[in-house]
């Protein structure tokens, strides 16, 4: 028999109050990806037989380069959110879990910077 109250025993075992924000972020990015994916698919189909000069002219338009950048960054953020959930749910060793979370975030950050620079380089023509 414990002298600790039921509230005292339950403290620290419940919700960290962070899951709702993560859940909402996943849903919002998924909703944003619907029109962005449709735009991307239509654009890729339209550019399927284009040469590099045509593609570069298409990328030079601010709307196209902005939407492409928004699509790439939204996909990467959505992927990072999903990967985080998978790692947290299925990696049991705490040290491996932390290493996997940090590693995945670093890889996503690297990809975001690399893709942003690549898109801007083609769009601006530097």
N, C-alpha and C positions, 0 to 999 in steps of 0.2 A: 504494500500500500504506500502510495506516494503522498506527501504533504503538499505537493504542487497542485495548483488549481488547473482545471481543464484549459483555461485560456493560457496559462503559463506553459503547459505542455504543447499546445498548438502553436505558440509563438515561434516564428522562424521556419515553420513548415508550410506556410500557406503561400499565397500569391505574392510575387515580388512587385506587382502592379506595373509590369513592363510588357506583358504579353499583349494587351489590347492595342498599344501603339504599334507594335510589330505586325500584328494581324491587320490593322487598318492600312499600314504602309504597303503590305503585300497586295491588298485588294485595290488600293488606289493605283499602284503601278500596273497591276493587271488591267484595270479599266483604261488607263492611259495607253497601254500597249495595243489595245484593239484598233483604234483608228491609226495609230502610228504604223502598225504592222500592215494594215490594208494599204496605206499610202506607200510604204516601202515595197510591197509586192507589186503594186501597179507601176511604180517607178522602175523597178528592176525589169519587169516585162517590157516596158517602153524602151528601156536602154539595152535590151538583149543583143541587138545587132549593131550597137553604136561603137564607133572607134574612140580612141582616147581623147581626141580633140572635142568630140561631141560630149563625152562624159565630163570633161573638164569645164566646158561651157555650161553644162547642166549644173555642175557643182558650184560654179561661180555665182549662180543666182542665190541671193541671201536666204530666201525661203527654203530652197532645197538643202543647202548646207546646214541651216539651223534645224530643220526637221530631222535630217540624218544624224546630226549630233545629239539631238534630244532622244531619238530612237535608241542610239547606241548606249547612251548613259542610262536611260530608263531600263533597258534590257540588262545591263550590268548590275544596276542596283537591285532589280527584281531577282536576278540570279543569286546575288549575294545574300539577300534575305532568305531565299529558299534553301540555299546551301547551309546557312547558319542553323536553320531549323533541323535539317537532316543531321548535321554534326552534333548539335545539342541533344537530339533524341537518340542517336544510335552509337555514339562514341562514349563508352563507359569510363575509361581511364581519364581522370581529370587533367593530367599533364598532356596527354595526347589530344584531348578536347581543346585545350587552350592553344596548343601548337597548331592544330588544324584551323581553328577560328582565326588566329593571327595570320597564318599563312594564306588562307583563302582571302582575307581582306587585303593583304598586301598584293596578291595576284590580281584581284579585281581593281585595285587602285592603279597598278602598273598598266593594266589593259585600258583603263579609262584615260589615263594620260597619253598612252601610245596612240590610241584611236583618235582622241581629240586633236593631237598634234598632226596626225596623218590627214584627217579631214580638213583641218585648217590649211595645211600645206597645199593640198590639191585645190581647195576653194580659192585661196589667195594667190596661189601660183608662185610661192616663194621657193 
